[in-house]
Amino acid sequence: MESGKKCRWILGIITIGLSIMTGCGGGKLEQTEEKMEDIEVETLTNDTMKEPQNTVEDNPWQIEGYELLWQDEFEGNMLDTSIWNYELREPGWTNNELQEYTASEENVFVRDGKLVLKAIKTIDENGNDYYTSGKITTQNKKDFMYGKVSVSAKAPEGQGLWPAIWMMPTDESYYGQWPKCGEIDIMEVLGNEVNTAYGTIHYGEPHAEQQGKWVLTEGTFADDFHEYSVEWEPGEMRFYIDGNLYHTVNDWFSAVAGEDDKPYPAPFNQTFFVQLNLAVGGNWPGNPDETTNFEKAEFEVDYVRVYQKSEYDMNVTKPQQELRQPTEDGNYIYNGDFAESEDLSDDMNWHFLLAQNGEGSAEIKDGQLVITSLQEGDVDYSVQLVQAKLPMIKGNKYRISFDAYASQDRDIVICVSAPTAGWIRYFPDTTVTLSTEWQTYDFEFEMEEKDDPNGRLEFNLGHRGSTADVYLKNVRVEQM
């Protein structure tokens, strides 16, 4: 289509004659260099679009500005296989998850107008715990490009339970295997933290991600049904929970290592499909324990509704990266001298964090920051001080410096991480031994990865065998 024109969108379903692919990250397709070199953004041509199908009129589920593309209200007594596929997977297929995904009616069924994905714990022939669960997809049945997806669901509660509503591209190989192909996570809830829901996109090489979260002030996502939505447009995605906008992204990329980025908005300019699943265990939630009640391990879905606008403006450009400017003396750390007594619980400048059984507090006073640990926690970031939004530019050299001491001799770990680029390290995790006297510490490094406006300086005090207080002042990150 001509550049700058708007394309008239279908009200029916974009149908693509593709063979069934596996989910991204677990696929076995090989991507040839020749195919990647020939890639053009052609998924948006008239060849991939069909004539309008049935128009939805006076639909009670209609929303302003959109036409209903397809829906499932789960009103029957069994899964509608004209919409959904069962995805069968062995344990450990991805993310070190424990479950086997089956097509059993015990794991996937419709009850009282709700889809139920149920995780079941049994004992295998060797006497070990064995888990089964359900995963369904719309791949090659209800694929679409751009629109609004709304899902009403109720999450299960329990350590190691991990429900998800997410989207993957129909043709995973078009831009390359995960994460180059892209992924849209509309909802993820950890069963041990059911007051918090996450919306995330994954993309790029190296792996990059942008994640937002919504925390309930009352109740949990396991108490009742909540509506999780994403509005996916050519140059922006907006994530909602119960109509509340909590996460907006408009800057992403797809690339093969060592090559230029594919034309924006790749990889999110191709058809995707919807997936629903309930995982057990895995890298993020951790495994179930004795507190997990599998009698109630059910992920319930009331409806899935997908809408499209009648037209989308395809003439989008990638936003210019806004790089944080240093202070007048060249320091990229704001309030590095701790002259201001700021709120350490927000995301402005310094941020103090606790995780995984870490306990403690932090305070700015008398031109220094004091971190008091009550419990060291299970990981290095259990007690953590960070400052984000540090511009890291490929090829530049940087110096980190700070003054520090502790109430007793102890270690801390520092690094410059990449929270939106797969948590890779621009400056590696480095152990620093503190004494009871002020000392100045100085480190230099060269940025070797893709430009990133969101590097993060970290001071990690957790899981170091000590809860001794740590004192900091004169923190600097400067370009050499």
Wavefront OBJ file of the C-alpha trace (Angstrom):
o trace
v 0.000 0.000 0.000
v 1.101 3.569 -0.526
v 3.037 5.127 2.328
v 1.029 7.536 4.424
v -2.358 6.147 3.420
v -4.812 4.682 5.916
v -5.929 1.118 5.338
v -9.573 0.082 5.595
v -9.795 -2.820 8.013
v -11.895 -5.933 7.940
v -14.741 -6.643 10.316
v -14.248 -10.340 9.755
v -11.182 -12.451 10.448
v -7.893 -12.252 8.594
v -7.267 -15.823 7.535
v -3.773 -16.981 6.763
v -2.891 -20.311 5.175
v -0.079 -21.262 7.485
v 0.828 -24.556 9.020
v 0.434 -24.877 12.781
v 3.383 -23.333 14.593
v 4.573 -23.900 18.098
v 4.506 -21.095 20.645
v 7.381 -18.685 20.478
v 10.358 -19.648 22.572
v 9.597 -23.336 22.192
v 9.434 -23.585 18.417
v 11.665 -25.830 16.319
v 11.588 -23.774 13.112
v 14.953 -22.698 11.767
v 15.338 -19.205 10.325
v 17.664 -18.934 7.333
v 19.860 -15.907 6.779
v 18.476 -15.590 3.236
v 14.914 -15.321 4.492
v 15.794 -12.698 7.082
v 17.642 -10.623 4.490
v 14.582 -10.613 2.253
v 12.133 -9.518 4.938
v 10.013 -6.516 4.124
v 7.057 -5.246 6.073
v 4.502 -6.790 3.735
v 1.948 -8.134 6.174
v 0.044 -4.895 5.730
v -0.581 -5.167 1.994
v -3.966 -5.776 0.421
v -2.954 -9.374 -0.267
v -3.315 -10.229 3.404
v -6.716 -8.583 3.851
v -10.112 -9.995 2.978
v -13.376 -8.355 2.120
v -15.611 -7.432 5.073
v -17.537 -10.357 6.483
v -20.651 -10.245 8.638
v -21.240 -6.859 10.201
v -22.200 -6.868 13.891
v -25.213 -4.627 14.510
v -26.858 -3.755 17.823
v -24.498 -6.095 19.662
v -24.743 -5.703 23.440
v -20.975 -6.119 23.685
v -20.204 -3.341 21.198
v -17.879 -0.549 22.372
v -17.507 2.926 20.929
v -14.950 3.271 18.165
v -14.658 -0.470 17.500
v -16.462 -3.254 15.677
v -16.667 -6.680 17.284
v -14.361 -9.012 15.338
v -14.968 -12.238 17.252
v -15.933 -13.393 20.719
v -16.434 -16.415 22.922
v -18.830 -16.148 25.866
v -18.370 -19.838 26.800
v -22.131 -20.379 26.884
v -22.081 -23.991 25.714
v -21.167 -27.124 27.611
v -17.801 -27.739 25.959
v -14.890 -25.882 24.364
v -15.676 -24.439 20.919
v -12.985 -26.001 18.746
v -13.944 -23.825 15.790
v -12.253 -21.049 17.792
v -9.762 -22.830 20.062
v -6.979 -25.370 19.721
v -5.700 -27.533 22.564
v -1.952 -27.072 22.860
v -0.273 -30.213 24.175
v 3.127 -29.859 25.846
v 5.388 -32.013 27.961
v 6.640 -30.845 31.365
v 9.616 -28.493 31.205
v 8.830 -27.335 27.671
v 9.518 -23.703 28.581
v 10.472 -21.576 31.609
v 11.225 -24.745 33.633
v 7.484 -25.143 34.190
v 6.315 -28.387 35.774
v 2.970 -29.034 34.090
v 1.998 -31.237 31.192
v -0.583 -29.460 29.031
v -3.333 -31.914 28.037
v -6.661 -32.013 26.194
v -8.293 -33.806 29.088
v -11.740 -32.626 30.159
v -10.346 -32.605 33.680
v -7.882 -29.840 32.708
v -9.942 -27.870 30.156
v -13.726 -27.607 30.430
v -16.695 -25.230 30.381
v -18.800 -24.862 33.535
v -21.688 -22.475 34.206
v -20.786 -20.196 31.306
v -17.095 -20.049 32.199
v -14.022 -21.623 30.675
v -12.003 -23.413 33.356
v -8.320 -24.282 33.051
v -7.542 -26.507 36.027
v -4.146 -27.576 37.356
v -4.103 -31.057 38.863
v -1.461 -32.623 41.095
v -0.945 -36.383 41.011
v 1.851 -38.851 41.764
v 3.745 -40.487 38.907
v 4.932 -44.102 38.669
v 8.134 -43.202 40.482
v 6.330 -41.624 43.414
v 7.118 -38.033 42.336
v 4.698 -35.117 42.145
v 3.239 -34.761 38.642
v 1.164 -31.851 37.363
v -1.236 -31.470 34.453
v -3.019 -28.321 33.289
v -4.640 -26.653 30.293
v -3.549 -24.348 27.491
v -5.642 -23.269 24.494
v -4.904 -21.019 21.511
v -6.709 -19.499 18.506
v -3.781 -19.958 16.108
v -4.885 -20.279 12.460
v -8.523 -19.964 13.530
v -8.871 -16.437 14.867
v -5.708 -14.604 13.834
v -5.837 -10.824 13.500
v -3.651 -7.760 13.231
v -4.365 -4.747 15.458
v -7.380 -4.363 17.676
v -8.645 -4.435 21.238
v -8.653 -7.670 23.215
v -10.783 -7.827 26.374
v -10.866 -10.860 28.648
v -12.791 -11.266 31.886
v -11.022 -13.732 34.150
v -10.516 -14.849 37.732
v -7.038 -15.928 38.792
v -6.284 -18.840 41.134
v -4.419 -18.294 44.386
v -1.516 -20.496 45.434
v 2.261 -20.635 45.396
v 3.517 -21.743 41.978
v 0.285 -21.085 40.052
v 0.756 -18.795 37.038
v -2.259 -17.912 34.846
v -1.712 -15.947 31.652
v -3.637 -14.252 28.840
v -1.223 -13.550 26.005
v -0.630 -13.290 22.277
v 1.941 -14.659 19.859
v 2.493 -14.176 16.091
v 0.851 -16.633 13.712
v 4.136 -17.076 11.831
v 6.841 -17.148 14.458
v 9.559 -17.414 11.817
v 8.701 -14.170 10.015
v 11.088 -12.048 12.070
v 12.776 -14.991 13.758
v 12.394 -17.115 16.852
v 11.548 -15.635 20.228
v 12.105 -12.901 21.265
v 12.586 -11.455 17.774
v 9.058 -12.527 16.816
v 7.437 -10.468 19.608
v 5.041 -11.380 22.409
v 2.131 -9.491 24.008
v 1.238 -10.501 27.561
v -2.176 -9.057 28.373
v -2.291 -10.484 31.899
v -0.058 -12.487 34.200
v -0.722 -13.010 37.914
v 1.501 -14.906 40.320
v -0.504 -17.136 42.620
v 1.469 -16.047 45.679
v 0.907 -12.342 44.897
v -2.682 -12.175 43.710
v -3.164 -8.455 44.357
v -0.835 -7.646 41.437
v -1.308 -8.153 37.685
v 1.248 -7.519 34.937
v 1.087 -6.451 31.290
v 4.251 -6.908 29.218
v 5.649 -6.918 25.705
v 8.742 -8.897 24.690
v 10.773 -8.246 21.550
v 14.205 -7.682 20.053
v 17.606 -9.273 20.068
v 19.008 -8.932 22.634
v 15.793 -9.754 24.460
v 14.019 -6.598 25.582
v 10.802 -6.172 27.506
v 8.571 -3.426 28.861
v 6.328 -4.293 31.772
v 3.652 -2.469 33.713
v 1.708 -3.621 36.737
v -1.554 -2.816 38.509
v -1.846 -3.370 42.255
v -5.251 -3.618 43.894
v -5.680 -1.579 47.062
v -8.572 -3.810 48.152
v -9.191 -7.468 47.418
v -7.271 -9.662 44.979
v -7.497 -10.882 41.421
v -8.453 -14.274 42.854
v -11.512 -12.923 44.674
v -13.566 -12.042 41.620
v -13.545 -11.546 37.853
v -11.648 -8.590 36.411
v -11.404 -7.385 32.826
v -7.920 -7.337 31.286
v -7.516 -5.466 27.997
v -4.935 -4.335 25.483
v -5.443 -1.825 22.693
v -2.926 -2.772 20.002
v -2.310 -0.176 17.299
v 0.456 0.234 14.684
v 2.602 2.483 16.867
v 1.292 2.000 20.406
v -0.107 -0.505 22.886
v -2.182 0.435 25.920
v -2.914 -1.963 28.776
v -5.998 -1.707 31.014
v -7.463 -3.473 34.031
v -11.153 -2.829 34.712
v -10.912 0.181 32.394
v -7.897 1.672 34.182
v -4.991 2.500 31.869
v -1.806 1.411 33.641
v 0.818 0.796 30.944
v 1.564 2.387 27.555
v 4.363 1.373 25.177
v 5.288 2.824 21.802
v 9.004 2.092 21.396
v 10.205 -1.383 20.431
v 12.375 -3.088 17.817
v 13.178 -6.364 16.121
v 16.654 -7.255 14.951
v 19.042 -10.113 14.345
v 22.242 -9.832 16.356
v 24.754 -7.685 14.506
v 22.204 -6.400 11.966
v 20.126 -3.256 11.645
v 16.655 -3.096 13.157
v 13.773 -4.227 10.974
v 11.450 -1.385 9.910
v 9.315 -0.086 12.784
v 6.775 -1.179 14.012
v 8.268 -4.675 13.572
v 7.717 -7.185 15.046
v 4.201 -6.062 16.009
v 2.976 -5.543 12.433
v 1.870 -9.078 11.678
v -1.069 -11.265 12.676
v -1.173 -12.582 16.240
v -3.408 -15.069 18.049
v -4.732 -15.348 21.611
v -3.534 -17.886 24.188
v -4.904 -18.812 27.621
v -3.067 -21.086 30.028
v -2.452 -21.980 33.649
v 1.193 -22.867 34.296
v 2.530 -24.627 37.374
v 5.953 -23.590 38.649
v 8.611 -22.051 36.472
v 11.355 -19.478 36.698
v 9.147 -16.568 37.709
v 6.579 -17.870 40.228
v 8.700 -20.666 41.670
v 7.368 -24.142 42.386
v 4.290 -25.102 44.424
v 4.743 -25.924 48.083
v 2.719 -27.454 50.898
v 0.482 -24.361 51.022
v -0.736 -24.718 47.410
v -4.339 -25.952 47.321
v -4.868 -27.794 44.036
v -8.545 -28.322 44.805
v -8.942 -24.625 43.975
v -6.265 -24.365 41.270
v -8.664 -23.091 38.595
v -8.177 -20.252 36.116
v -11.692 -19.155 35.131
v -12.490 -17.084 32.017
v -15.924 -15.510 31.536
v -15.410 -14.134 28.033
v -12.900 -13.265 25.319
v -13.845 -10.406 22.972
v -11.713 -9.049 20.137
v -12.514 -5.768 18.387
v -11.048 -3.710 15.545
v -11.352 -0.130 14.440
v -12.587 0.454 10.906
v -9.221 1.964 9.996
v -5.719 2.431 11.381
v -3.107 5.006 10.448
v -0.167 2.976 9.186
v 2.164 5.950 8.760
v 3.885 5.587 12.129
v 7.489 6.300 13.048
v 9.551 5.145 15.978
v 9.682 7.768 18.743
v 12.978 9.506 19.317
v 14.660 8.247 22.460
v 14.715 10.884 25.183
v 18.057 10.607 26.923
v 18.513 11.839 30.445
v 20.894 14.774 30.599
v 23.690 14.911 33.179
v 23.890 17.539 35.902
v 26.075 20.588 35.312
v 29.112 18.747 36.682
v 28.563 15.764 34.336
v 26.892 13.365 36.787
v 24.122 11.163 35.380
v 23.057 10.334 38.939
v 20.515 12.810 40.266
v 20.808 13.722 43.934
v 24.047 11.774 44.073
v 25.262 13.985 46.918
v 22.059 13.286 48.880
v 21.478 16.985 49.407
v 17.715 16.430 49.071
v 15.721 14.244 51.455
v 13.527 12.543 48.834
v 10.827 9.882 48.917
v 12.657 6.591 48.386
v 9.461 4.654 47.654
v 8.746 6.341 44.311
v 10.504 6.080 40.953
v 12.004 9.570 41.031
v 15.795 9.481 41.380
v 16.586 7.020 44.190
v 14.349 4.015 44.860
v 14.681 1.581 47.778
v 13.297 -1.915 47.190
v 12.707 -5.093 49.202
v 12.007 -8.558 47.767
v 12.013 -12.252 48.658
v 12.114 -12.001 52.449
v 14.361 -8.970 52.615
v 13.511 -6.490 55.363
v 14.965 -3.080 56.017
v 14.700 0.658 55.445
v 16.631 3.537 53.930
v 16.884 7.215 54.816
v 18.674 10.287 53.513
v 20.133 12.504 56.217
v 23.175 14.739 56.727
v 24.283 14.425 53.091
v 24.387 10.639 53.090
v 22.062 7.687 52.561
v 21.794 5.036 55.273
v 20.471 1.545 54.544
v 19.410 -0.479 57.567
v 18.872 -4.209 56.970
v 16.725 -6.220 59.374
v 16.712 -9.430 57.312
v 19.054 -10.118 54.408
v 16.562 -12.140 52.347
v 17.071 -14.925 49.827
v 18.692 -13.133 46.862
v 21.122 -10.269 46.332
v 18.299 -7.877 45.399
v 16.278 -8.680 48.531
v 17.581 -5.360 49.919
v 18.318 -2.950 47.098
v 18.923 0.712 46.277
v 18.662 1.755 42.628
v 18.608 4.717 40.312
v 17.188 4.158 36.827
v 16.952 6.090 33.552
v 20.713 6.217 33.040
v 21.506 6.663 29.317
v 23.825 3.910 28.169
v 25.197 4.575 24.675
v 27.023 1.892 22.722
v 30.742 2.608 22.462
v 30.836 5.130 25.310
v 33.035 4.634 28.360
v 31.695 5.358 31.834
v 33.036 5.725 35.350
v 31.136 4.726 38.509
v 32.337 6.166 41.804
v 30.983 6.453 45.343
v 32.040 6.717 48.966
v 30.839 4.056 51.390
v 31.326 2.350 54.741
v 29.418 -0.124 56.923
v 28.711 -0.505 60.640
v 30.623 -3.813 60.393
v 32.834 -5.219 57.640
v 30.591 -6.626 54.938
v 30.067 -7.077 51.172
v 27.626 -5.469 48.778
v 27.120 -6.053 45.040
v 26.897 -3.240 42.486
v 26.051 -3.319 38.778
v 24.455 -1.363 35.947
v 21.522 -3.436 34.706
v 19.003 -3.246 31.867
v 15.452 -3.594 33.272
v 13.867 -3.176 29.826
v 16.446 -5.260 27.964
v 16.207 -8.638 29.639
v 18.141 -7.585 32.739
v 21.489 -7.963 31.005
v 24.407 -6.194 32.657
v 26.156 -3.193 31.121
v 28.498 -3.201 34.117
v 28.712 -6.720 35.586
v 27.744 -7.722 39.107
v 30.767 -6.706 41.161
v 31.370 -7.512 44.824
v 32.571 -4.562 46.897
v 33.980 -5.120 50.394
v 33.149 -2.306 52.811
v 35.031 -1.537 55.993
v 33.997 0.551 58.968
v 35.839 3.587 57.548
v 34.827 5.776 54.609
v 36.479 4.639 51.376
v 36.144 5.778 47.777
v 35.365 3.122 45.165
v 35.935 3.671 41.458
v 35.074 1.470 38.447
v 35.243 1.951 34.679
v 33.472 0.137 31.862
v 32.635 0.410 28.166
v 29.044 0.083 26.959
v 28.986 -2.702 24.348
v 25.262 -3.274 23.804
v 22.514 -1.459 21.877
v 21.768 2.108 23.050
v 19.481 2.081 26.079
v 17.963 5.165 27.764
v 17.045 3.105 30.821
v 20.197 1.706 32.403
v 19.987 1.212 36.161
v 22.671 1.575 38.843
v 22.116 -0.984 41.610
v 23.427 -1.384 45.142
v 22.459 -4.898 46.291
v 22.728 -5.750 49.984
v 20.679 -8.930 50.156
v 21.849 -12.488 50.803
v 25.382 -11.408 51.736
v 25.619 -12.979 55.182
v 25.285 -9.626 56.935
v 22.688 -7.102 58.025
v 25.228 -4.407 58.906
v 24.116 -0.855 58.075
v 25.552 0.666 54.878
v 26.332 4.369 54.390
v 26.700 5.991 50.950
v 27.598 9.452 49.649
v 28.996 11.143 46.518
v 27.538 8.620 44.040
v 28.480 9.393 40.446
v 28.110 7.882 36.977
v 29.844 9.967 34.323
v 30.941 9.573 30.752
v 34.702 9.428 30.287
l 1 2 3 4 5 6 7 8 9 10 11 12 13 14 15 16 17 18 19 20 21 22 23 24 25 26 27 28 29 30 31 32 33 34 35 36 37 38 39 40 41 42 43 44 45 46 47 48 49 50 51 52 53 54 55 56 57 58 59 60 61 62 63 64 65 66 67 68 69 70 71 72 73 74 75 76 77 78 79 80 81 82 83 84 85 86 87 88 89 90 91 92 93 94 95 96 97 98 99 100 101 102 103 104 105 106 107 108 109 110 111 112 113 114 115 116 117 118 119 120 121 122 123 124 125 126 127 128 129 130 131 132 133 134 135 136 137 138 139 140 141 142 143 144 145 146 147 148 149 150 151 152 153 154 155 156 157 158 159 160 161 162 163 164 165 166 167 168 169 170 171 172 173 174 175 176 177 178 179 180 181 182 183 184 185 186 187 188 189 190 191 192 193 194 195 196 197 198 199 200 201 202 203 204 205 206 207 208 209 210 211 212 213 214 215 216 217 218 219 220 221 222 223 224 225 226 227 228 229 230 231 232 233 234 235 236 237 238 239 240 241 242 243 244 245 246 247 248 249 250 251 252 253 254 255 256 257 258 259 260 261 262 263 264 265 266 267 268 269 270 271 272 273 274 275 276 277 278 279 280 281 282 283 284 285 286 287 288 289 290 291 292 293 294 295 296 297 298 299 300 301 302 303 304 305 306 307 308 309 310 311 312 313 314 315 316 317 318 319 320 321 322 323 324 325 326 327 328 329 330 331 332 333 334 335 336 337 338 339 340 341 342 343 344 345 346 347 348 349 350 351 352 353 354 355 356 357 358 359 360 361 362 363 364 365 366 367 368 369 370 371 372 373 374 375 376 377 378 379 380 381 382 383 384 385 386 387 388 389 390 391 392 393 394 395 396 397 398 399 400 401 402 403 404 405 406 407 408 409 410 411 412 413 414 415 416 417 418 419 420 421 422 423 424 425 426 427 428 429 430 431 432 433 434 435 436 437 438 439 440 441 442 443 444 445 446 447 448 449 450 451 452 453 454 455 456 457 458 459 460 461 462 463 464 465 466 467 468 469 470 471 472 473 474 475 476 477 478 479 480
